[in-house]
Every structure is written in C-alpha cells, then in structure tokens.
C-alpha cells in the first residue's frame, strides 16, 4: 500500500553554475514531478526549496531540493524528517548515478551509498540506510583520464541534452506510479531497460 506521508528529495547543488550539470539530475527530476503535481519548489524551509501536494490516498507529499550543496544534503533532509515526524522509510531520494547509463532508472528500498556523497550524507544524518533511492543514470566518462567528479559537475553533452526531456518525464512517471501504487509496482515497471522511453547512451 502507498505510504500516507512522504518526503521526496531531489539531490543537486544550488545556484545557476550547477543548474545544467549531471550531478543535478535528481533535482531536475523532482522539479518535473512538482510541475506534474502543479506545485513549485519556491518556499524556503529546512535549508531547501520546498513544495507540497495532497496525495490521492490521503496525506501529503513533500518535495525538497536541499540548498546545502551535495555533500551536506543530509543536514537538510534530517531537518525535514524531524519537522514532519517521518520515519526514514517515508523518505525517497532521487539522485544521479555514475554506474548506470543515461536513460536507465533503478529503484531500491535501501542500500549502500555506492560512492555518492549526497546519499552518504543522508545516511549519516538519518543514522540509517533504510530510505528509498531512485537512482537515475548519467553513465561514466568515456575516457578514464576524466575525473568522475569533474564529469559530474560538468554540463550534459548536446546529445545527452536531447535525451533529458524523456529521462525527466520517465522518472516523474515512475515517482507518480510509486505514489499511487507503491514502490514495488514502480520497481516492477521501471527497473528494466527502455522504461524511460529513450535509448541508452553507450
């Protein structure tokens, strides 16, 4: 059954310099979800941009984009969790993932940080790994000489930018399905190639 009250976190870095970078893809997808729910991440609360909307099944879904910079994301998430009185199982984190190609999504109920500093910060601040992750692929740099951090903090290529509308729309669809029918249903539908409606980038 869907959870009554939820916190959905879109990870990224604040400011125009980071707006179009790979590391902000989680935030981009949550902004797409906000648009679908006819709300805007404009309120300032919990060191985040915040929006909320009613759920069909009752309760509220809170959408936040932490403004603490990626490595301190957990501070914002912990403030929101405390204020809302939510268990960690009611937290869904949407974030970029190097080890998954662009146009792929993997949803997990919990897990390790897999080297993602934003996820690691949330785990440390909440004191548990038991929160859901919507891992949105960005792929690794083609050249081993490119530092992964530099890659994540750089803009998408022109070819990748052409795919972003499908990625953002697909992840928003997955989040809506999870809100309406539960995480298990969303995992069944979206944890497979082609589910975001675009072709993977090699």
C-alpha positions in Angstrom: 0.0 0.0 0.0 1.2 3.5 -0.7 2.7 5.4 2.3 0.4 8.2 3.5 3.0 10.9 4.1 6.2 11.1 2.1 9.3 13.2 1.6 10.8 13.2 -1.9 14.3 14.7 -2.1 15.9 15.8 -5.4 19.7 16.0 -4.9 21.8 18.6 -6.5 23.9 21.7 -5.9 22.3 25.2 -5.7 22.9 28.1 -8.0 23.0 28.8 -11.7 26.5 27.4 -12.2 25.3 23.9 -11.4 21.8 24.0 -12.9 22.5 22.0 -16.0 25.1 19.6 -14.7 24.9 15.8 -14.4 25.1 16.0 -10.6 21.8 17.9 -10.6 19.8 15.4 -12.4 18.0 14.2 -9.3 16.8 17.8 -8.6 15.8 18.2 -12.3 13.5 15.1 -12.0 11.9 16.3 -8.8 11.2 19.7 -10.4 9.5 17.8 -13.2 7.4 15.9 -10.6 6.5 19.2 -9.0 5.3 20.5 -12.4 3.1 17.4 -12.8 1.6 18.0 -9.3 1.0 21.7 -10.2 3.3 23.0 -7.5 6.6 24.9 -7.5 9.7 24.4 -5.3 9.6 28.0 -4.2 9.2 28.0 -0.4 12.3 28.2 1.7 12.4 25.8 4.6 14.7 23.2 6.1 17.7 24.7 4.1 15.8 23.7 1.0 13.4 24.8 -1.7 10.1 23.2 -0.8 6.7 22.3 -2.2 3.9 20.1 -1.1 0.8 18.5 -2.6 -2.0 16.3 -1.4 -1.9 12.6 -2.2 -4.9 10.9 -3.7 -4.9 8.2 -1.0 -4.8 11.0 1.8 -1.8 12.7 3.4 0.8 14.9 1.9 3.9 14.5 -0.3 6.6 17.0 0.4 9.2 17.8 -2.3 12.5 19.3 -1.3 15.7 20.4 -3.1 18.4 20.9 -0.5 20.4 24.1 -0.8 23.3 22.9 1.4 25.4 21.7 -1.5 25.6 18.0 -2.3 28.0 16.8 0.4 25.8 18.3 3.2 22.4 17.2 1.8 21.8 15.1 4.9 21.5 18.2 7.1 18.5 19.5 5.1 16.9 16.1 4.9 17.3 15.4 8.6 15.7 18.8 9.4 12.7 18.0 7.2 12.3 14.5 8.7 12.3 15.8 12.2 9.9 18.6 11.4 7.5 16.3 9.7 7.9 13.4 12.1 8.5 10.9 9.4 10.3 7.5 9.6 13.2 7.0 7.2 11.1 4.6 5.2 9.0 7.5 4.1 12.0 9.3 2.5 12.6 8.8 -1.2 15.8 10.2 -2.6 16.2 10.9 -6.3 19.8 11.2 -7.4 22.3 10.8 -10.3 24.2 7.5 -10.6 27.6 7.1 -12.4 27.3 3.3 -12.6 24.0 3.3 -14.5 23.8 4.6 -18.1 21.7 7.6 -19.1 18.1 6.5 -19.9 18.1 4.0 -17.1 16.5 4.1 -13.7 16.9 1.7 -10.8 14.7 2.0 -7.7 15.7 0.4 -4.4 14.1 0.5 -1.0 17.5 0.8 0.7 21.2 0.1 0.2 24.7 1.5 0.4 25.7 5.0 -0.7 27.5 3.4 -3.8 30.1 6.3 -3.5 27.5 9.0 -3.8 28.4 11.8 -1.4 24.9 13.2 -1.2 23.4 9.8 -0.3 26.3 9.2 2.2 25.5 12.5 3.9 21.8 11.5 4.2 22.7 8.1 5.6 25.0 9.7 8.2 22.4 12.3 9.2 19.5 9.9 9.5 21.6 7.2 11.0 20.2 4.5 8.7 20.4 3.3 5.1 16.7 2.5 5.2 15.3 5.0 2.7 14.3 4.5 -0.9 16.6 5.6 -3.8 15.6 6.5 -7.3 19.0 6.1 -9.0 18.9 8.0 -12.3 21.8 7.0 -14.6 24.2 9.5 -16.0 26.9 7.0 -17.0 30.7 7.2 -16.6 33.0 9.4 -18.7 34.2 7.6 -21.8 37.8 8.4 -21.1 39.5 7.0 -17.9 41.5 10.2 -17.8 38.4 12.3 -16.9 37.9 12.7 -13.2 34.4 11.4 -12.2 33.9 14.5 -10.0 34.7 16.9 -12.9 32.4 14.8 -15.1 29.5 15.1 -12.7 30.0 18.8 -12.2 30.1 19.4 -16.0 27.1 20.1 -18.2 25.4 17.3 -20.3 26.7 17.0 -23.8 24.4 18.1 -26.7 23.5 14.5 -27.5 22.6 13.9 -23.8 20.6 17.1 -23.5 18.4 15.8 -26.3 17.5 12.8 -24.1 16.9 14.7 -20.9 13.2 15.5 -21.5 12.5 11.8 -21.8 14.6 11.0 -18.7 12.9 13.7 -16.6 9.4 12.7 -17.8 10.1 9.0 -17.3 11.4 9.4 -13.7 8.4 11.7 -12.9 6.2 8.9 -14.2 7.9 6.4 -12.0 7.5 8.6 -9.0 3.9 9.1 -9.7 3.3 5.4 -10.1 5.1 4.8 -6.8 3.0 7.4 -5.1 -0.2 5.9 -6.4 0.6 2.1 -6.4 3.6 1.7 -4.2 7.3 1.2 -4.6 7.1 -2.5 -5.6 4.9 -1.7 -8.6 7.3 1.1 -9.7 10.3 -1.2 -9.4 8.5 -3.9 -11.4 7.8 -1.4 -14.2 10.9 0.8 -14.2 13.8 -1.4 -13.2 14.4 -2.6 -16.7 15.9 -1.2 -19.9 13.8 1.1 -22.1 11.4 2.0 -19.2 12.3 5.8 -19.5 11.4 5.9 -23.2 14.8 6.7 -24.6 17.8 4.8 -25.9 20.8 4.3 -23.5 23.9 6.2 -24.2 27.0 4.0 -24.6 
